[in-house]
């Protein structure tokens, strides 16, 4: 076997107060990544439906950087061809780069019979994120790799844990970043009282997932002191949509990852109504892409070969 086709799911990082330590996987949207071994050395990248200028240079592409890290670490002599079939917009807080990096490492591990452990796979995939965000972020790649709800238990050594999520419908308003990367404007200097409350909210999210209670989960993810006020301020209409969707019956609403997409968790019977409302409000923005009516997923990257 020299070629694999892999489904890389969208993910939503931070999940409210869990800045850089929480993420979860979504059933849709997803990208398709083909990974193939080659007798020629080097890494070749190609992208179908490349509407956002994803770089084809392996040194600048997340999948290429992740693949090179694996090749270097394990002294692999073969080359690699990577084809990314884009189905979701890049740069909108849906973990698209994490999906590509995770699927690539997942595929190479299988093709090369390396038998790497989950934390090793996640760590290698996270190195690819340097190409897009300037740092080796673990959250999105972990959720893409494992599925479900993931949290970082330790960064050194890396230890990521997965928890199964209950059935939860999702409305995702996919939005491109209209004002660039916001990470540089985020600070941990929030004061002692807010810091204590932030830590309590983080514990509340884990507790809600443990209970498998969507309503408790929704309340737990709907407040944050570290990143939401910065990213929410760049999304036109965000605070009003957050307020109104909860009043309409949503469990909770928050910024998806680094923004500008917005994710709402809701009962199935409210999904259409909330989706229509979010479409009306966010489609006013030139950065609006589309509305996804989807759900959380306990499945991460997976082979889809015939």
Backbone bond lengths (Angstrom), bond angles and torsions (degrees), N, CA, C in turn:
res aa  C-N    CA-C-N  psi(-1)  N-CA   C-N-CA  omega(-1)  CA-C   N-CA-C  phi
1 X - - - 1.466 - - 1.525 109.25 -
2 X 1.331 117.17 124.42 1.462 120.33 -178.83 1.518 113.09 -123.76
3 X 1.358 117.71 -0.68 1.465 120.30 -176.39 1.515 109.81 -145.99
4 X 1.330 115.68 137.45 1.456 121.28 178.43 1.523 109.57 -133.51
5 X 1.324 115.78 146.96 1.464 122.21 174.09 1.521 107.11 -112.97
6 X 1.333 115.73 129.89 1.463 120.52 -169.82 1.523 109.99 -133.14
7 X 1.308 115.30 139.38 1.462 122.67 175.24 1.526 109.07 -91.22
8 X 1.332 116.39 123.61 1.465 121.46 178.65 1.521 110.32 -111.29
9 X 1.337 118.10 110.84 1.468 120.47 -172.47 1.522 113.90 -77.63
10 X 1.317 114.71 154.33 1.469 120.46 168.37 1.519 108.86 -65.87
11 X 1.314 115.68 151.89 1.458 121.42 177.34 1.520 109.39 -137.10
12 X 1.300 115.24 160.93 1.465 121.21 176.26 1.522 107.91 -127.04
13 X 1.317 116.07 116.00 1.462 121.02 -175.91 1.524 111.61 -94.50
14 X 1.311 114.32 164.99 1.472 126.36 -179.97 1.523 112.26 78.11
15 X 1.331 117.07 -44.01 1.472 121.57 176.38 1.532 109.60 47.46
16 X 1.318 115.12 57.46 1.459 120.53 -178.33 1.515 111.51 81.81
17 X 1.329 118.22 -114.71 1.467 121.08 -171.93 1.522 115.39 -82.57
18 X 1.338 119.27 -2.41 1.459 121.11 -173.87 1.516 113.32 -89.61
19 X 1.317 116.43 56.68 1.458 122.49 -174.74 1.530 111.30 -56.14
20 X 1.333 115.15 116.08 1.467 123.98 177.86 1.535 114.60 69.58
21 X 1.336 118.61 3.69 1.472 118.92 179.31 1.524 113.32 -123.55
22 X 1.342 118.69 -16.74 1.464 122.37 179.09 1.524 109.88 -112.59
23 X 1.326 115.92 150.41 1.463 122.49 168.36 1.519 108.32 -164.24
24 X 1.320 116.30 162.15 1.462 120.97 175.78 1.523 109.65 -143.27
25 X 1.319 115.28 156.89 1.462 121.78 -178.61 1.529 110.65 -96.89
26 X 1.330 115.52 150.63 1.458 122.79 178.56 1.523 110.39 -116.44
27 X 1.320 115.26 150.69 1.470 120.71 179.44 1.523 110.94 -69.08
28 X 1.308 116.98 -38.96 1.459 124.24 176.38 1.518 108.27 -143.65
29 X 1.315 117.76 152.69 1.460 129.89 -1.51 1.526 111.64 -79.72
30 X 1.316 116.31 179.34 1.455 120.60 177.68 1.528 108.97 -156.21
31 X 1.330 115.72 157.04 1.454 122.20 173.11 1.524 109.02 -106.34
32 X 1.313 115.68 160.04 1.462 122.28 175.99 1.527 107.98 -111.86
33 X 1.309 116.33 127.86 1.461 121.38 -177.99 1.528 108.83 -122.24
34 X 1.309 116.32 126.19 1.457 122.04 175.47 1.530 108.50 -103.69
35 X 1.322 116.67 127.56 1.462 122.50 -179.76 1.522 107.65 -119.98
36 X 1.324 115.60 126.81 1.464 120.51 -175.78 1.524 109.87 -135.45
37 X 1.311 116.91 136.34 1.459 121.77 174.75 1.526 109.25 -80.95
38 X 1.325 115.46 146.85 1.455 121.21 -178.37 1.525 109.79 -131.50
39 X 1.337 115.94 149.44 1.460 120.07 175.77 1.525 111.60 -76.18
40 X 1.332 116.16 -17.62 1.466 120.60 178.46 1.522 109.58 -87.25
41 X 1.311 119.08 137.73 1.469 120.71 -179.53 1.528 111.33 -68.94
42 X 1.325 115.05 160.96 1.458 120.18 177.37 1.517 113.05 98.74
43 X 1.322 114.73 176.49 1.462 122.40 -177.64 1.519 108.90 -121.78
44 X 1.321 116.12 130.42 1.463 122.15 178.88 1.525 108.75 -116.20
45 X 1.331 116.24 126.15 1.465 121.82 -178.67 1.526 109.81 -113.65
46 X 1.325 116.43 135.43 1.464 121.16 169.50 1.523 108.26 -137.01
47 X 1.321 116.12 150.55 1.467 121.47 -176.24 1.522 109.34 -134.25
48 X 1.317 116.87 125.34 1.455 121.97 172.41 1.526 109.65 -92.95
49 X 1.328 115.69 143.08 1.463 122.27 -178.31 1.530 110.54 61.22
50 X 1.312 115.24 45.65 1.462 122.09 -176.73 1.527 110.02 -84.80
51 X 1.317 115.92 78.64 1.465 120.82 -174.75 1.519 113.59 -88.93
52 X 1.317 116.95 -10.36 1.466 119.61 -175.95 1.526 112.84 -117.45
53 X 1.310 117.06 18.57 1.448 120.25 174.86 1.515 115.12 68.98
54 X 1.320 117.71 38.96 1.463 121.26 177.68 1.524 108.49 -62.20
55 X 1.320 118.23 127.97 1.470 120.03 -175.94 1.516 112.55 -67.28
56 X 1.326 115.80 141.87 1.458 121.84 178.10 1.524 111.55 -96.30
57 X 1.312 116.82 -11.73 1.456 121.41 175.59 1.528 108.69 -67.23
58 X 1.334 119.36 120.20 1.467 121.06 -177.90 1.527 113.72 -57.76
59 X 1.323 117.40 -24.40 1.461 120.46 179.62 1.525 112.38 -79.09
60 X 1.343 116.22 -10.96 1.457 120.87 -178.92 1.523 112.52 -118.97
61 X 1.313 117.15 -5.02 1.465 122.37 -178.69 1.529 109.15 -101.71
62 X 1.331 118.30 134.37 1.464 121.20 -174.47 1.528 112.47 -59.41
63 X 1.336 116.57 -40.41 1.461 119.53 179.38 1.527 110.50 -66.49
64 X 1.340 116.55 -39.30 1.447 120.82 178.97 1.516 112.66 -66.35
65 X 1.337 116.67 -42.41 1.462 120.61 179.76 1.523 110.86 -65.52
66 X 1.339 116.30 -42.29 1.465 120.04 178.16 1.526 110.74 -63.71
67 X 1.335 116.77 -44.17 1.461 120.62 179.56 1.528 110.96 -61.90
68 X 1.326 116.95 -41.21 1.462 120.13 179.67 1.522 111.47 -64.39
69 X 1.334 116.52 -37.54 1.467 120.47 177.76 1.527 110.74 -61.06
70 X 1.334 116.27 -42.42 1.465 119.85 178.45 1.530 110.48 -66.99
71 X 1.330 116.82 -43.88 1.464 121.28 -179.61 1.526 110.80 -59.39
72 X 1.318 116.31 -44.84 1.464 120.51 -179.32 1.523 111.77 -67.09
73 X 1.322 116.62 -43.35 1.467 120.49 -174.67 1.531 111.07 -65.73
74 X 1.330 116.96 -37.78 1.460 119.87 -174.48 1.528 112.84 -109.74
75 X 1.340 116.05 14.48 1.474 122.37 174.52 1.525 111.73 51.93
76 X 1.321 116.09 49.13 1.457 122.15 179.84 1.529 109.29 -77.13
77 X 1.304 117.26 132.33 1.463 121.76 -178.00 1.522 112.88 -92.42
78 X 1.312 117.63 -23.69 1.460 121.07 -178.06 1.530 111.25 -76.50
79 X 1.314 113.73 155.82 1.453 119.36 173.68 1.527 110.81 -89.45
80 X 1.334 116.32 174.64 1.465 121.49 -176.71 1.520 109.62 -137.45
81 X 1.336 115.08 135.70 1.462 121.47 171.04 1.529 108.20 -111.21
82 X 1.320 116.15 130.67 1.465 121.30 -178.47 1.527 109.04 -125.65
83 X 1.314 115.94 122.71 1.464 121.74 175.09 1.518 107.93 -113.68
84 X 1.334 116.64 123.48 1.464 122.18 179.78 1.529 108.49 -109.49
85 X 1.322 116.00 118.79 1.457 121.33 176.66 1.517 108.24 -99.92
86 X 1.315 115.89 105.84 1.455 121.11 -173.98 1.526 111.96 -80.29
87 X 1.322 114.54 127.21 1.458 121.16 172.70 1.521 111.56 -119.54
88 X 1.343 116.88 -11.27 1.464 120.15 -179.71 1.522 109.43 -127.84
89 X 1.331 113.99 148.60 1.455 120.03 -176.31 1.524 111.48 -68.66
90 X 1.324 115.96 141.65 1.459 120.80 177.63 1.520 110.34 -84.50
91 X 1.329 115.40 156.84 1.461 120.92 172.99 1.504 114.68 71.99
92 X 1.334 118.20 32.48 1.452 119.09 -177.58 1.505 115.05 -131.71
93 X 1.328 118.34 18.90 1.460 119.44 177.61 1.507 114.72 77.42
94 X 1.350 116.95 26.11 1.470 121.02 178.70 1.526 112.31 -112.27
95 X 1.330 117.01 9.00 1.454 120.19 175.64 1.507 114.88 69.70
96 X 1.328 118.13 30.59 1.465 120.30 -177.28 1.533 111.58 -64.37
97 X 1.324 117.10 -39.35 1.465 119.00 179.35 1.527 110.37 -68.34
98 X 1.325 116.25 -37.24 1.457 120.07 177.10 1.516 111.96 -63.23
99 X 1.331 116.78 -36.92 1.457 120.77 178.37 1.521 110.70 -64.20
100 X 1.330 116.98 -42.82 1.468 120.69 -179.56 1.523 111.36 -66.28
101 X 1.330 116.48 -46.79 1.465 120.39 -178.47 1.528 111.18 -64.76
102 X 1.329 116.57 -43.39 1.468 120.50 -178.45 1.520 111.53 -66.02
103 X 1.328 116.58 -44.83 1.461 119.80 -179.90 1.527 111.00 -62.85
104 X 1.319 116.69 -38.69 1.467 120.40 179.48 1.522 111.48 -64.00
105 X 1.311 117.15 -47.76 1.470 120.79 179.72 1.522 110.81 -66.94
106 X 1.318 117.05 -40.58 1.461 122.47 177.04 1.535 110.20 -57.56
107 X 1.347 115.78 -45.93 1.449 120.43 -178.96 1.517 112.99 -68.02
108 X 1.332 116.89 -43.42 1.464 119.94 -179.94 1.528 111.55 -65.39
109 X 1.309 116.49 -36.93 1.466 119.69 177.30 1.530 111.02 -58.81
110 X 1.331 115.42 -40.36 1.469 120.13 179.21 1.521 111.56 -73.09
111 X 1.325 117.25 -46.62 1.455 120.84 -176.44 1.527 112.19 -64.08
112 X 1.332 116.21 -34.48 1.460 120.78 -176.42 1.532 112.98 -96.43
113 X 1.340 116.32 1.61 1.474 121.23 178.72 1.532 111.95 53.94
114 X 1.338 116.09 46.08 1.463 120.38 -177.84 1.525 112.92 -83.97
115 X 1.325 116.91 -24.17 1.473 122.07 177.88 1.532 112.44 55.91
116 X 1.326 116.14 43.66 1.459 120.74 -179.60 1.526 111.02 -74.50
117 X 1.315 116.71 149.67 1.458 122.57 176.29 1.528 110.19 -76.87
118 X 1.334 115.70 162.28 1.468 120.50 -176.73 1.524 112.22 -54.96
119 X 1.330 117.62 -46.17 1.464 119.48 -177.77 1.523 111.96 -65.35
120 X 1.317 117.56 -31.35 1.465 120.50 176.26 1.529 110.15 -69.27
121 X 1.333 116.84 -42.35 1.459 120.98 177.29 1.525 110.89 -60.72
122 X 1.318 116.03 -45.00 1.462 120.98 -178.64 1.522 110.85 -64.51
123 X 1.312 116.77 -43.18 1.465 120.30 -178.94 1.518 111.27 -62.71
124 X 1.327 117.42 -43.51 1.466 120.73 178.00 1.526 110.98 -64.53
125 X 1.325 117.24 -44.43 1.465 120.35 179.36 1.525 111.02 -62.67
126 X 1.327 117.03 -36.61 1.469 120.31 -179.12 1.524 111.77 -64.14
127 X 1.321 117.73 -28.13 1.463 120.49 178.72 1.530 110.82 -64.15
128 X 1.326 116.80 -27.34 1.453 119.88 176.92 1.511 112.75 -66.48
129 X 1.339 117.09 -28.45 1.458 121.23 -177.83 1.532 112.24 -65.37
130 X 1.324 117.50 -16.47 1.464 120.45 176.00 1.522 110.57 -58.38
131 X 1.327 116.49 -32.93 1.462 121.16 -177.77 1.524 112.83 -67.47
132 X 1.333 117.50 -25.93 1.468 119.72 -178.01 1.517 113.08 -106.59
133 X 1.350 116.87 -39.04 1.458 119.39 -174.54 1.509 114.85 -114.11
134 X 1.330 117.29 -0.88 1.449 120.11 177.83 1.511 115.36 82.81
135 X 1.333 117.51 -2.26 1.460 121.02 -179.97 1.524 109.01 -149.71
136 X 1.335 115.40 159.33 1.466 121.22 -177.10 1.520 110.55 -85.20
137 X 1.329 116.95 78.74 1.459 121.63 -178.96 1.520 110.78 -76.18
138 X 1.320 115.91 136.74 1.461 121.74 -174.18 1.524 112.20 -96.18
139 X 1.332 118.26 -30.99 1.469 121.20 -166.09 1.530 114.17 -56.87
140 X 1.335 118.18 -56.71 1.461 119.87 -177.51 1.524 112.85 -64.39
141 X 1.334 116.87 -43.44 1.471 118.10 -178.17 1.524 111.01 -65.19
142 X 1.331 117.05 -33.75 1.465 119.95 178.76 1.523 111.20 -66.00
143 X 1.329 117.15 -44.22 1.465 120.21 179.08 1.522 111.04 -66.63
144 X 1.336 116.72 -38.91 1.463 119.46 177.86 1.525 110.70 -65.89
145 X 1.321 117.04 -39.38 1.452 120.98 -177.20 1.526 111.90 -70.40
146 X 1.324 116.83 -43.54 1.463 121.09 -170.73 1.525 114.15 -101.52
147 X 1.341 117.30 -27.28 1.452 120.40 -170.71 1.516 111.09 77.00
148 X 1.324 116.82 176.08 1.453 121.34 178.96 1.516 112.81 69.80
149 X 1.321 115.14 -156.68 1.466 122.80 176.58 1.522 107.47 -100.77
150 X 1.328 116.82 126.85 1.459 120.42 -179.09 1.523 109.90 -119.16
151 X 1.334 114.81 149.02 1.464 119.34 172.80 1.523 109.03 -140.10
152 X 1.320 115.06 146.71 1.461 120.58 179.62 1.523 108.03 -85.48
153 X 1.313 115.56 113.54 1.460 121.28 179.02 1.526 110.99 -81.67
154 X 1.325 116.11 -31.88 1.458 121.84 179.28 1.520 108.94 -154.71
155 X 1.348 116.48 139.89 1.454 120.74 175.64 1.523 111.70 -92.36
156 X 1.317 117.74 -29.06 1.463 121.49 -177.49 1.522 109.92 -142.35
157 X 1.341 118.02 98.00 1.465 126.28 1.49 1.524 111.24 -76.20
158 X 1.323 116.28 156.53 1.460 120.21 -178.73 1.515 110.64 -65.63
159 X 1.323 115.07 129.45 1.467 120.87 177.72 1.519 107.95 -145.27
160 X 1.325 116.00 108.49 1.462 122.16 -178.49 1.518 109.11 -111.38
161 X 1.328 116.29 135.22 1.450 121.73 179.45 1.528 110.63 -115.11
162 X 1.326 114.79 148.23 1.462 121.55 177.66 1.520 110.07 -113.75
163 X 1.332 115.44 140.85 1.452 122.36 172.21 1.529 108.09 -125.29
164 X 1.324 116.48 141.24 1.463 121.13 178.84 1.528 109.71 -73.90
165 X 1.316 115.13 138.18 1.460 121.39 178.59 1.528 110.68 -97.09
166 X 1.338 117.17 149.11 1.468 119.26 172.71 1.521 109.87 -74.95
167 X 1.302 117.30 167.71 1.459 121.71 175.35 1.528 108.81 -59.61
168 X 1.330 117.33 120.59 1.462 120.92 179.68 1.527 110.00 -142.92
169 X 1.330 117.99 112.31 1.464 120.16 172.52 1.525 110.41 -64.74
170 X 1.326 114.83 151.38 1.460 122.20 -176.65 1.524 108.85 -135.30
171 X 1.324 115.55 141.19 1.463 120.94 165.36 1.521 106.50 -114.18
172 X 1.316 116.17 121.60 1.457 121.70 -178.42 1.519 109.08 -116.36
173 X 1.313 116.20 117.75 1.466 121.01 174.23 1.520 107.43 -91.60
174 X 1.328 116.01 105.04 1.462 120.68 -178.33 1.523 109.45 -79.21
175 X 1.318 115.51 121.90 1.464 122.31 -177.94 1.527 108.85 -133.84
176 X 1.312 116.92 133.52 1.462 119.64 172.66 1.525 109.38 -73.96
177 X 1.319 115.96 152.70 1.458 119.80 176.49 1.524 108.83 -65.98
178 X 1.313 115.20 121.41 1.454 119.62 179.92 1.518 113.24 -91.25
179 X 1.359 117.22 -18.72 1.462 120.35 -174.91 1.531 112.22 -129.93
180 X 1.324 116.54 31.77 1.457 120.10 174.73 1.512 113.57 72.42
181 X 1.325 115.33 -168.46 1.456 122.09 -177.24 1.514 110.59 -75.39
182 X 1.322 116.53 131.11 1.473 121.54 -176.69 1.522 113.18 -99.18
183 X 1.337 117.55 -8.17 1.467 120.96 -174.10 1.530 112.25 -54.08
184 X 1.324 117.66 -37.31 1.459 121.04 -177.30 1.514 113.83 -65.95
185 X 1.331 117.37 -15.43 1.468 120.58 -179.07 1.532 112.41 -99.49
186 X 1.329 115.98 1.32 1.469 120.34 -178.48 1.518 109.97 -92.02
187 X 1.329 116.38 137.03 1.456 121.13 -179.46 1.528 110.24 -130.60
188 X 1.328 115.60 149.40 1.461 121.01 174.50 1.527 111.11 -89.07
189 X 1.306 117.34 -0.50 1.462 121.69 -177.56 1.527 108.93 -81.70
190 X 1.331 115.93 78.39 1.466 120.85 -175.44 1.528 112.30 -112.07
191 X 1.323 116.85 1.55 1.466 120.06 179.33 1.516 112.30 89.14
192 X 1.322 115.47 156.09 1.465 121.56 -173.19 1.527 112.79 -63.18
193 X 1.325 117.78 -43.43 1.462 120.32 -176.30 1.526 111.97 -66.76
194 X 1.344 116.10 -44.42 1.463 119.23 178.91 1.524 110.73 -68.56
195 X 1.337 116.58 -33.44 1.460 119.28 178.41 1.521 110.94 -63.32
196 X 1.325 116.64 -43.05 1.463 120.35 178.00 1.526 110.77 -62.61
197 X 1.331 115.69 -41.62 1.461 118.97 -179.90 1.534 110.46 -67.88
198 X 1.344 116.80 -37.67 1.468 120.57 177.63 1.529 110.40 -60.28
199 X 1.327 116.45 -44.16 1.468 120.26 179.08 1.525 110.76 -63.49
200 X 1.321 116.74 -37.66 1.462 120.66 177.78 1.526 110.92 -66.51
201 X 1.340 117.16 -38.25 1.465 120.85 179.45 1.530 110.89 -67.40
202 X 1.334 116.58 -37.75 1.461 120.44 176.49 1.534 109.79 -60.44
203 X 1.328 115.72 -45.84 1.468 119.64 177.29 1.526 110.67 -61.62
204 X 1.325 116.37 -35.73 1.459 120.55 179.96 1.514 113.24 -64.57
205 X 1.335 117.23 -36.38 1.460 120.32 178.25 1.533 110.48 -66.01
206 X 1.336 116.51 -46.29 1.465 120.35 179.38 1.532 110.02 -61.47
207 X 1.330 116.27 -41.13 1.464 120.69 178.75 1.529 110.67 -61.86
208 X 1.338 116.72 -42.38 1.464 120.64 -179.23 1.522 111.28 -64.77
209 X 1.340 117.30 -39.82 1.467 119.99 177.49 1.523 109.97 -66.02
210 X 1.329 116.25 -40.09 1.463 120.44 178.08 1.535 110.90 -60.91
211 X 1.327 116.23 -40.02 1.464 120.89 178.57 1.524 112.40 -73.16
212 X 1.348 116.18 -19.45 1.469 122.01 -173.20 1.524 110.82 56.68
213 X 1.325 113.97 45.31 1.466 121.68 -176.92 1.528 108.58 -114.25
214 X 1.350 118.94 103.91 1.462 121.11 -177.06 1.519 114.23 -59.01
215 X 1.335 117.83 -37.41 1.455 119.68 -178.42 1.528 111.12 -67.15
216 X 1.320 117.15 -45.25 1.458 121.00 177.27 1.521 110.36 -63.85
217 X 1.326 116.38 -38.59 1.457 121.40 177.82 1.528 110.50 -61.63
218 X 1.314 116.77 -47.09 1.456 121.00 -178.53 1.512 112.85 -59.61
219 X 1.313 117.17 -41.96 1.460 120.55 177.87 1.525 110.99 -66.44
220 X 1.324 116.22 -38.32 1.460 120.74 -176.38 1.522 112.51 -68.06
221 X 1.345 117.68 -33.41 1.465 119.87 -176.11 1.525 113.07 -88.22
222 X 1.315 117.51 -2.88 1.462 120.40 -170.13 1.524 114.45 -91.43
223 X 1.333 117.67 8.30 1.459 119.51 179.48 1.516 110.21 -140.00
224 X 1.323 115.70 138.43 1.458 121.61 -179.21 1.522 108.88 -157.68
225 X 1.328 116.53 144.25 1.463 121.09 179.01 1.524 113.36 -109.33
226 X 1.335 117.84 -8.31 1.463 119.46 -172.42 1.525 113.01 -94.32
227 X 1.333 117.61 -53.32 1.463 118.24 -172.20 1.526 114.62 -117.84
228 X 1.330 118.15 -23.49 1.471 118.99 -170.69 1.522 112.45 -63.59
229 X 1.327 118.21 -39.85 1.465 119.01 -177.29 1.528 111.56 -66.90
230 X 1.339 116.61 -29.82 1.467 120.35 178.04 1.522 110.45 -74.49
231 X 1.317 116.44 -49.77 1.462 120.39 -176.06 1.523 111.90 -75.95
232 X 1.325 116.68 -36.56 1.453 119.50 178.33 1.518 112.33 -61.49
233 X 1.331 116.26 -32.66 1.465 120.78 -179.02 1.524 112.26 -67.61
234 X 1.336 117.82 -19.84 1.468 120.94 -179.31 1.525 112.58 -92.50
235 X 1.343 117.46 -3.89 1.469 121.60 -177.55 1.525 108.74 -107.79
236 X 1.331 118.63 106.72 1.464 120.82 -178.40 1.529 112.00 -56.68
237 X 1.326 116.48 125.08 1.460 121.83 177.08 1.507 114.92 84.60
238 X 1.337 117.82 2.48 1.469 120.01 -173.25 1.513 113.09 -58.38
239 X 1.312 118.20 -50.15 1.465 120.62 -172.60 1.522 111.73 -66.43
240 X 1.321 116.92 -35.68 1.465 120.18 178.05 1.527 110.40 -70.27
241 X 1.334 117.17 -41.23 1.464 120.46 177.94 1.523 110.14 -63.57
242 X 1.303 117.72 -41.66 1.461 121.81 178.29 1.530 110.02 -57.89
243 X 1.317 116.34 -46.78 1.465 121.88 -179.10 1.535 111.10 -65.56
244 X 1.328 116.29 -47.07 1.460 120.20 -173.99 1.535 112.21 -70.00
245 X 1.329 118.25 -38.66 1.467 119.30 -178.88 1.526 111.18 -64.26
246 X 1.328 116.58 -37.45 1.468 119.38 177.39 1.529 109.84 -66.38
247 X 1.329 116.73 -41.09 1.461 119.99 177.44 1.530 111.57 -64.51
248 X 1.328 116.69 -26.51 1.465 121.36 178.58 1.525 111.87 -80.99
249 X 1.312 117.13 -7.80 1.459 119.66 176.94 1.514 115.83 116.95
250 X 1.354 117.47 4.60 1.464 119.63 177.50 1.522 110.14 -66.90
251 X 1.339 115.79 150.59 1.471 120.10 174.81 1.524 110.60 -69.79
252 X 1.348 116.36 -39.70 1.453 120.81 -177.95 1.512 110.86 -176.43
253 X 1.334 116.10 162.63 1.452 122.54 -176.54 1.522 108.39 -145.85
254 X 1.341 117.02 139.31 1.461 119.77 179.46 1.524 109.70 -157.52
255 X 1.329 115.66 171.24 1.466 121.67 174.10 1.526 108.41 -69.85
256 X 1.325 117.26 136.90 1.458 121.06 178.23 1.524 109.51 -89.18
257 X 1.313 116.36 115.47 1.453 121.49 178.62 1.511 112.40 56.53
258 X 1.342 116.20 -131.47 1.458 120.93 -179.63 1.511 113.25 -82.38
259 X 1.368 118.11 7.09 1.454 121.11 -177.81 1.533 109.20 77.23
260 X 1.285 116.65 170.74 1.455 127.86 9.10 1.527 113.37 -97.76
261 X 1.338 117.13 10.06 1.457 118.98 177.05 1.521 110.73 -70.22
262 X 1.336 115.20 154.56 1.461 122.46 -177.53 1.520 108.32 -125.06
263 X 1.333 116.27 134.20 1.461 121.11 -176.64 1.522 110.19 -118.89
264 X 1.332 115.28 132.48 1.459 122.33 179.87 1.523 108.89 -125.78
265 X 1.322 116.58 131.93 1.468 123.51 177.13 1.518 107.59 -103.17
266 X 1.326 117.18 132.97 1.465 118.75 -171.36 1.525 111.16 -153.55
267 X 1.341 116.84 163.38 1.468 119.80 172.65 1.526 110.24 -66.01
268 X 1.319 116.43 152.32 1.462 121.02 -178.67 1.522 111.87 -57.49
269 X 1.328 116.66 -39.15 1.458 119.61 -176.33 1.530 113.06 -71.02
270 X 1.322 117.41 -13.38 1.464 121.78 179.05 1.525 112.40 -102.55
271 X 1.330 117.52 -5.67 1.462 120.80 -170.37 1.532 112.45 -62.07
272 X 1.322 117.96 -46.66 1.466 120.57 -178.06 1.529 111.21 -63.31
273 X 1.320 116.82 -45.40 1.463 121.18 -178.58 1.533 110.79 -62.32
274 X 1.316 116.28 -44.77 1.463 120.45 -179.54 1.524 110.38 -68.14
275 X 1.320 117.58 -38.74 1.461 121.05 177.88 1.526 111.12 -61.77
276 X 1.333 116.63 -43.44 1.466 120.71 178.82 1.521 110.58 -62.47
277 X 1.324 116.50 -43.27 1.470 120.53 -179.85 1.524 110.84 -64.11
278 X 1.346 117.30 -46.63 1.457 120.15 -179.19 1.527 111.29 -64.44
279 X 1.330 116.52 -34.85 1.465 119.86 176.68 1.522 110.53 -63.78
280 X 1.331 117.21 -45.76 1.475 120.37 -179.94 1.521 111.00 -59.20
281 X 1.319 116.77 -43.08 1.461 120.07 -174.78 1.525 112.59 -76.62
282 X 1.323 117.65 -47.27 1.459 119.37 -173.90 1.522 113.81 -81.96
283 X 1.341 117.82 -21.28 1.463 119.62 179.61 1.529 111.73 -69.52
284 X 1.313 117.24 -8.91 1.471 120.82 174.76 1.525 111.25 -70.09
285 X 1.309 116.39 -19.64 1.465 121.30 -177.02 1.530 110.61 -87.83
286 X 1.339 117.93 140.02 1.480 119.83 176.03 1.526 112.60 -67.96
287 X 1.326 117.30 -13.11 1.459 121.37 179.80 1.527 112.87 -90.33
288 X 1.332 116.81 -2.25 1.459 120.73 -179.86 1.525 110.51 -67.26
289 X 1.345 116.14 137.15 1.465 121.48 177.73 1.525 110.07 -107.64
290 X 1.342 116.55 -62.09 1.454 120.31 179.42 1.526 109.53 -173.46
291 X 1.331 114.83 170.31 1.458 122.30 174.28 1.528 108.64 -104.03
292 X 1.327 115.31 132.93 1.461 120.92 173.01 1.525 108.83 -109.72
293 X 1.319 115.53 127.89 1.461 120.59 168.45 1.523 106.64 -99.48
294 X 1.296 116.81 105.67 1.449 121.02 -172.00 1.522 109.69 -138.07
295 X 1.312 117.80 -155.85 1.458 122.08 178.74 1.523 108.75 -157.42
296 X 1.319 116.22 164.30 1.461 119.88 175.65 1.530 108.46 -69.20
297 X 1.324 115.17 158.48 1.463 119.41 -177.34 1.519 110.28 -136.67
298 X 1.312 115.69 137.88 1.465 120.81 175.60 1.530 112.16 -93.31
299 X 1.335 115.36 9.15 1.465 121.11 178.93 1.516 109.86 -111.67
300 X 1.329 116.75 130.89 1.458 121.55 177.51 1.522 110.40 -94.87
301 X 1.326 116.50 -147.39 1.462 120.68 178.59 1.525 109.45 -56.74
302 X 1.330 115.38 143.76 1.455 119.12 -178.66 1.522 110.75 -152.47
303 X 1.317 116.17 149.93 1.460 121.29 177.70 1.517 109.83 -72.16
304 X 1.319 116.19 139.85 1.464 120.50 177.03 1.515 110.49 -126.96
305 X 1.326 117.43 20.27 1.460 120.31 177.15 1.526 110.39 -59.38
306 X 1.334 116.73 144.08 1.474 119.70 176.99 1.523 110.81 -57.72
